[in-house]
Amino acid sequence: MQERLQKLLAQAGYGSRRACEQFIIEGRVFVNGKKAELGQKADLTVDKVTIDGKALAKKEALTYIALYKPRNVLSASEGQDDRQIVRDLIPVPGHLYPVGRLDYDSEGLILMTNDGDLTNKLTHPRYGHEKEYRVLVAKRPDEDQLNAWRRGVVLEDGDKTQPADVKFLSTSGKGAWIRVIMGEGKKRQIREVGKLLGLPVVKIIRLRIGTLRLGDLKPRQWRYLTEDEVEELKGGKGKMIAKPRDKRRHPTDKLKRTPSEKPKKFLPNEKPSSRDRKSFRK
């Protein structure tokens, strides 16, 4: 991906972007053997950028892959035992690690990438990116159970889950399919919430991470993301769950005071009106 030269120079440790702009103006920066111009962009995976004759280090090409993780596969980039991992399913060279981990017995969408900035943006709780799941429960939920799930449930460790978007989809034998959309992802959260509500979870399929959707992928299938999909993920155009603001006043908060009105001054021979006399009585 192309980036402005001053940004690439700054990332390489040559100073602030403003200082690096001056290097370009002074004619000290070259791209593929040609003198660079201010505002020019380059891609270090394919372009040779030099400053004072020294080349900037090449970057590993950023890779973005959508994978349908099947059940009984670990969401890991390195093996921990003899179980299969998601990295085994993608025969592509280079470093790739999973974003948005799924339990061993869950399935669905996982993003595989080597983009650390995007990984942080999609996984840090501060950003609250939505994850959408299709969940099969062993019993048909009633409205009270669904409403409890929507409001938030206190887990066994004492933490309460954030509000979630939960919708009944269809019946399936004695059970039912429901849709769960949430902005957090504690370990085995959906299964634990279902257990606490009396709705044992049979199957979990993740359909979406932010703006990225599973689409028509089948288990073990994968595909490269399009440029538009990558930009949408990076630009934060995907739906996000806003965390409710706590409106309770903190003891250290200062109360807002409304300025009191100053008494009106009158000239020596001026008599106050009936309206002015009323204000004096307040």
Secondary structure as UniProt FT lines:
FT   STRAND          3..4
FT   HELIX           5..11
FT   TURN            12..13
FT   HELIX           17..25
FT   TURN            26..27
FT   STRAND          29..31
FT   TURN            32..33
FT   STRAND          34..35
FT   TURN            38..39
FT   STRAND          41..42
FT   TURN            44..46
FT   STRAND          49..51
FT   TURN            52..53
FT   STRAND          54..55
FT   STRAND          64..69
FT   TURN            71..72
FT   HELIX           86..89
FT   STRAND          97..99
FT   TURN            104..105
FT   STRAND          107..113
FT   HELIX           116..123
FT   TURN            125..127
FT   STRAND          131..137
FT   HELIX           143..151
FT   TURN            156..157
FT   STRAND          165..172
FT   TURN            173..174
FT   STRAND          175..182
FT   TURN            187..188
FT   HELIX           189..196
FT   TURN            197..198
FT   STRAND          201..209
FT   TURN            210..211
FT   STRAND          212..213
FT   TURN            215..216
FT   TURN            219..220
FT   STRAND          222..224
FT   HELIX           227..235
FT   TURN            251..252
FT   TURN            268..269
FT   HELIX           274..281
//
